[in-house]
Amino acid sequence: MRETKLVFYGVRGSYPVSDKTVSKYGGNTASILIETDGLPIIFDAGTGIINIGKYLLNSRPQHKKINLFLTHLHIDHILGLPFFDPVFDEEYQIDIYSDQSPSTPLKETIYALFNKPLSPISNEGIKARLNFNILNTDHRETIRLGKHFTVDFIKERHHPLSGVLFFRINVNDQRIVYATDVESPDGFDREQLEFIKGADLLIHDSMYFNSDYNSPKSPKKGFGHSTVSMAVANAIRGEVKKLFLFHYDPNYSDEDVERMHQEARKKFKHTYLSK
């Protein structure tokens, strides 16, 4: 049986944090690596992708092609790209898959990270071949990356300002759904539930406790993120086997995250923490 490896390299939302209170679950922003047969597939390019780059160069030197899927183009999900080592190796090809903003082309958004005034690198400093693949969200499409690895996607339109993509990864007869930066106070709609239905593993945004989401002083409603109870409700309705909480508020300590886990397990036993 082929081995599938999933590693969380970045699990925080909004911005990276570094403090002794977040050491257990990490302070890097969203980035996940899935490997099968040595084929590396990356989801999101937050600061977690920096360590993915180091891992790939040291442990997978023979694999010079990387597939990178971006849920959306908010800064916390692309911030790590100018520090991703394979970008600076001319032997690498990086295929980037994403939706794009109506106002700014995907390629322009990514290259802006490497150019002034944000960076001194410039386009000339990029040595890898970057290929940009615009995903058409008006119809269903399956992307095949090998004999045993496919990716499906749908668009969730409530995340400000341009929505976000859900990804469903089908690998070695396992289904993994990546649904970050979502807000569903009334639960997923029919299309979204159909998309996650029966998944072996659901990675779901769980940025807030209900108390913070509904805070009278500083409510988070409308920010485009879920509470832990929203994540649990969607997991139950979607009949998934395992739920991984993800995209923690950067203000939450390890202790806070563990309280979130305890709260979730009261309603859905097979809940785990991404770390």
Backbone hydrogen bonds, N-H to C=O, Kabsch-Sander energy under -0.5 kcal/mol:
donor,donor_aa,acceptor,acceptor_aa,energy
5,K,35,E,-2.9
7,V,33,L,-2.7
9,Y,7,V,-0.7
9,Y,31,S,-2.2
10,G,31,S,-1.6
11,V,28,N,-1.0
12,R,28,N,-2.8
13,G,248,Y,-2.5
15,Y,13,G,-2.5
17,V,27,G,-1.8
22,V,19,D,-1.8
23,S,20,K,-0.8
26,G,22,V,-1.1
30,A,12,R,-1.1
31,S,10,G,-1.7
32,I,43,F,-1.8
33,L,7,V,-2.5
34,I,41,I,-2.9
35,E,5,K,-2.8
36,T,39,L,-1.1
37,D,3,E,-0.7
39,L,36,T,-2.5
41,I,34,I,-2.6
42,I,67,N,-2.9
43,F,32,I,-2.6
44,D,42,I,-0.5
44,D,69,F,-3.3
45,A,77,H,-2.9
46,G,30,A,-2.9
48,G,29,T,-1.6
49,I,46,G,-2.2
50,I,47,T,-1.3
51,N,48,G,-0.6
52,I,48,G,-1.1
53,G,49,I,-2.3
54,K,50,I,-1.4
55,Y,51,N,-2.2
56,L,52,I,-2.7
57,L,53,G,-2.2
58,N,54,K,-1.8
59,S,55,Y,-3.1
60,R,56,L,-2.1
63,H,60,R,-1.5
64,K,62,Q,-0.8
66,I,93,Q,-2.7
67,N,40,P,-1.3
68,L,66,I,-0.5
68,L,95,D,-3.1
69,F,42,I,-3.0
70,L,97,Y,-2.7
77,H,74,H,-2.3
78,I,75,I,-1.3
79,L,75,I,-1.6
80,G,45,A,-2.2
81,L,45,A,-0.6
81,L,78,I,-1.5
83,F,80,G,-2.0
84,F,81,L,-1.7
85,D,83,F,-0.8
87,V,84,F,-2.2
88,F,85,D,-2.1
89,D,86,P,-1.6
90,E,88,F,-0.5
92,Y,89,D,-1.9
93,Q,64,K,-2.7
94,I,129,R,-3.1
95,D,66,I,-2.8
95,D,93,Q,-0.6
96,I,94,I,-0.7
96,I,131,N,-3.4
97,Y,68,L,-3.0
98,S,133,N,-2.2
101,S,104,T,-0.6
109,T,105,P,-2.1
110,I,106,L,-2.4
111,Y,107,K,-2.6
112,A,108,E,-1.6
113,L,109,T,-0.6
113,L,110,I,-1.1
114,F,111,Y,-1.5
115,N,112,A,-0.9
118,L,115,N,-1.4
119,S,115,N,-1.2
122,S,114,F,-4.1
125,G,122,S,-1.2
126,I,123,N,-1.5
127,K,87,V,-1.7
127,K,125,G,-0.7
128,A,87,V,-2.4
129,R,92,Y,-2.5
130,L,128,A,-0.7
131,N,94,I,-2.5
131,N,129,R,-0.6
133,N,96,I,-3.2
133,N,131,N,-0.5
134,I,132,F,-0.6
135,L,98,S,-2.3
135,L,133,N,-0.6
137,T,135,L,-0.8
139,H,136,N,-0.9
143,I,141,E,-0.5
143,I,151,V,-3.0
144,R,142,T,-0.6
145,L,143,I,-0.6
145,L,149,F,-2.7
146,G,149,F,-0.7
149,F,146,G,-0.8
150,T,170,N,-2.3
151,V,143,I,-2.4
152,D,168,R,-2.5
153,F,141,E,-0.6
154,I,166,F,-1.4
156,E,164,V,-3.4
157,R,155,K,-0.5
163,G,159,H,-2.7
164,V,156,E,-2.9
165,L,71,T,-1.8
166,F,154,I,-2.7
167,F,178,Y,-2.0
168,R,152,D,-2.7
169,I,167,F,-0.5
169,I,176,I,-3.8
170,N,150,T,-2.7
170,N,168,R,-0.5
171,V,169,I,-0.6
171,V,174,Q,-2.7
172,N,148,H,-1.4
174,Q,171,V,-1.6
176,I,169,I,-2.8
176,I,174,Q,-0.5
177,V,201,L,-2.8
178,Y,167,F,-3.1
179,A,177,V,-0.6
179,A,203,I,-3.3
187,G,184,S,-2.1
193,L,189,D,-2.6
194,E,190,R,-2.3
195,F,191,E,-1.8
196,I,192,Q,-1.8
197,K,193,L,-1.3
198,G,238,G,-2.9
199,A,196,I,-2.3
200,D,175,R,-1.3
201,L,175,R,-1.7
202,L,242,K,-2.6
203,I,177,V,-3.4
203,I,201,L,-0.5
204,H,202,L,-0.7
204,H,244,F,-2.3
205,D,179,A,-2.2
206,S,246,F,-2.8
207,M,226,S,-0.6
208,Y,226,S,-2.1
212,D,209,F,-0.5
213,Y,209,F,-2.3
214,N,210,N,-2.4
215,S,212,D,-1.1
220,K,212,D,-0.5
220,K,213,Y,-1.3
221,K,213,Y,-1.0
223,F,220,K,-2.0
228,V,208,Y,-1.9
231,A,227,T,-1.9
232,V,228,V,-2.2
233,A,229,S,-2.3
234,N,230,M,-2.3
235,A,231,A,-2.0
236,I,232,V,-2.4
237,R,233,A,-2.5
238,G,234,N,-2.2
239,E,236,I,-1.2
240,V,235,A,-1.9
241,K,199,A,-2.7
243,L,270,H,-2.5
244,F,202,L,-3.3
245,L,243,L,-0.6
245,L,272,Y,-2.7
246,F,204,H,-1.4
247,H,11,V,-0.9
248,Y,11,V,-1.8
249,D,207,M,-1.1
252,Y,249,D,-2.2
254,D,21,T,-3.3
257,V,253,S,-2.4
258,E,254,D,-2.2
259,R,255,E,-1.7
260,M,256,D,-2.1
261,H,257,V,-1.9
262,Q,258,E,-2.2
263,E,259,R,-2.3
264,A,260,M,-2.3
265,R,261,H,-2.4
266,K,262,Q,-0.9
266,K,263,E,-0.6
267,K,264,A,-1.5
268,F,264,A,-2.5
271,T,269,K,-1.5
272,Y,243,L,-3.1
274,S,245,L,-1.7
